Amino acid sequence: MSCNYNTKFYKKNNPQKNERFGYHFVQSFLPDDHLTPEHVHEIGLKTMKAYLGGSAEFIIGHL
């Protein structure tokens, strides 16, 4: 609910044509990679920091 409200508030108060509001990244690994959830998290953090630097906030989730 809060995220949905914040998104509506942002778009309503900052309308810009053709604005990119977000990105969605997917990283996949093979079972043969034998990675722990902690290692996968570390890889995700490094990837996002390299791509976005300090210019944005991000959320990392694992399945």
C-alpha positions in Angstrom: 0.0 0.0 0.0 2.7 2.5 1.0 4.8 1.8 -2.2 1.7 2.2 -4.4 0.8 5.5 -2.7 4.3 6.8 -3.1 4.4 5.9 -6.7 1.1 7.7 -7.4 2.2 10.7 -5.4 5.5 10.9 -7.3 3.9 10.6 -10.7 1.2 13.1 -9.9 3.6 15.7 -8.6 6.5 15.2 -11.1 4.9 14.6 -14.5 7.4 14.3 -17.2 6.9 12.9 -20.7 8.6 9.7 -21.5 10.3 9.5 -18.1 11.9 6.2 -17.1 10.6 5.4 -13.6 12.5 2.2 -12.9 14.5 -0.8 -14.0 14.0 -4.5 -13.5 17.1 -6.7 -13.6 17.2 -10.5 -13.5 20.4 -12.5 -12.8 20.3 -16.2 -13.2 22.7 -18.9 -12.0 23.1 -22.6 -12.7 22.8 -25.2 -10.0 26.4 -26.2 -10.9 27.6 -22.8 -9.8 27.1 -24.0 -6.2 26.4 -20.4 -4.8 25.1 -19.7 -1.4 22.3 -17.1 -0.9 24.8 -14.8 0.7 27.1 -15.1 -2.4 24.2 -14.4 -4.7 23.3 -11.4 -2.6 26.9 -10.1 -2.8 26.9 -10.5 -6.6 23.6 -8.6 -6.9 24.9 -5.7 -4.7 28.1 -5.4 -6.7 26.2 -5.5 -10.0 23.7 -2.8 -9.0 26.4 -0.6 -7.5 28.4 -0.9 -10.7 25.4 -0.1 -12.8 23.7 2.6 -10.8 26.5 3.9 -8.6 25.1 6.2 -5.9 22.5 7.6 -8.2 19.5 5.5 -7.1 18.1 3.2 -4.4 17.5 -0.4 -5.2 15.9 -3.5 -3.7 17.3 -7.0 -4.1 15.2 -10.1 -3.8 16.0 -13.8 -4.2 14.0 -16.8 -5.2 
